[in-house]
Amino acid sequence: MMVYGQLFREKNNKSERFHMEDPLAVQKLSRIIFSCLPSSPDVPVVVVCIGSDRSTGDSLGPLIGSKLLEKRCPLFSVYGTLDSTVHAKNLENTLDYIHKNYTDPFIIALDACLGRTESVGFMTISEGPVIPGAAVKKKLPPVGDIHMTGIVNVGGYMEMMVLQNTRLSLVMSMADSMAESLWKAGCWQSNRHQILYPKKEGTV
């Protein structure tokens, strides 16, 4: 049985958030991601980075995906980059492909979102799936065993225009922190596998 979520404080609302200017945000996010990961190396971990490179605010997901590939994030398969985005038109096909090619994958979904003025700049991590496209009234399938979001701008009015006029520096900083958090958690996961499931002599 897959056990995760040990580091979420509230049992009824298993969600945490940290501001990107918090100097410990990356470390805190990494610890929570790691605590959520299945311990068995037989469970594939797939990161789905949702968004579009044609909108500054919505490019958070693809930026994270590209940064993870640059870092060669250990053990994680990554879908959604600046060169190959996962967006509203191909999300269902991408999820179908993942479930056909991975046995019972543990999926981490990443997406940008809009929120209150005082929430802009916060990175969140929650148990359960993200509902992509909710801010712009699109009906898309839920994604993820856990999900991470970055609150990139203020919601409530003309969401598409707000996303397109989001500051690139904010999105880039947030993408750096979230990608670093995932990379650290992946490294810790790799070390855990080496300790708990050491390779026998003569195996590759």
Secondary structure by P-SEA (a helix, b strand, c coil): ccccccccccccccbbbbbccccaaaaaaaaaaaaaccccccbbbbbbbbbbccccccaaaaaaaaaaaaacccccccccccccccccccaaaaaaaaaacccccbbbbbbccccccccccbbbbbccccccccccccccccccccbbbbbccccccaaaaaaaaccaaaaaaaaaaaaaaaaaaaaaaaaaaaaacccccccc
